[in-house]
Amino acid sequence: MAIRSEPDIHSSRVTERINATALEILDKHPDGLRWSELLSEIKASDSTFHPKTVNGCVWKLIEKYPDRVYKPSKGLFRSLKYK
């Protein structure tokens, strides 16, 4: 599986749009977001995103984008640029 460095928010692939949205949201929160907050913000950004797809994308966010996101503590997601 190839790791993409920049997901496209305008992609035809739903998961890529969700990942791009998640990274964009995390970039706006220097202190990071808890799991539930991140899920809520992603869902609020686009009502067409299926909740289980959002959940799956957030679950794999660290694995897919280790160069962009990290977890300083359990359940907290943070952009690497604020480490």
C-alpha positions in Angstrom: 0.0 0.0 0.0 1.4 3.4 -1.0 1.4 6.1 1.6 0.1 9.4 0.2 1.6 12.5 1.7 -1.2 14.8 0.7 -4.8 13.5 0.4 -7.0 15.6 -1.9 -10.2 17.1 -0.4 -11.7 17.1 -4.0 -10.9 13.5 -4.7 -13.6 11.1 -6.0 -12.6 8.7 -3.3 -14.6 9.2 -0.1 -11.8 7.9 2.2 -9.3 10.3 0.7 -11.7 13.3 1.2 -12.3 12.2 4.8 -8.5 11.9 5.4 -7.9 15.3 3.9 -10.7 16.8 6.0 -9.2 15.2 9.2 -5.7 16.6 8.5 -7.1 20.0 7.7 -9.1 20.0 11.0 -6.1 18.9 13.0 -4.0 21.7 11.5 -6.5 24.2 12.9 -6.2 22.8 16.5 -2.7 23.2 17.9 -3.6 21.4 21.1 -5.1 18.4 19.2 -8.5 16.9 19.3 -9.9 13.9 21.2 -11.3 11.0 19.1 -14.9 12.0 19.5 -14.3 15.7 18.8 -12.4 14.8 15.6 -15.2 12.4 14.5 -17.8 15.1 15.2 -16.0 17.8 13.2 -15.4 15.5 10.2 -19.1 14.5 10.2 -20.2 18.1 10.5 -18.0 19.2 7.6 -19.8 16.9 5.1 -23.2 15.2 5.9 -22.6 12.7 3.1 -19.8 11.0 4.9 -21.0 7.7 6.4 -20.2 7.6 10.2 -18.6 4.1 9.9 -16.4 5.2 7.1 -15.3 8.3 9.1 -14.6 6.0 12.1 -12.5 3.7 10.0 -10.5 6.6 8.5 -9.8 8.1 11.8 -8.8 4.7 13.2 -6.1 4.4 10.5 -5.0 8.1 10.4 -1.8 7.5 12.4 -0.9 4.4 10.3 -1.5 6.1 7.0 0.0 9.5 7.8 2.8 9.0 10.4 4.5 12.1 8.8 1.5 14.3 9.6 -0.3 13.0 12.7 0.7 11.6 16.1 -1.0 10.6 19.4 0.6 12.3 22.4 -1.8 10.3 24.6 -4.5 7.8 24.3 -7.4 9.1 22.2 -5.8 12.5 21.4 -4.9 13.3 17.8 -2.5 16.1 17.0 -0.8 17.5 13.9 3.0 16.8 13.9 3.7 20.4 13.1 2.6 21.2 16.8 4.9 18.6 18.4 
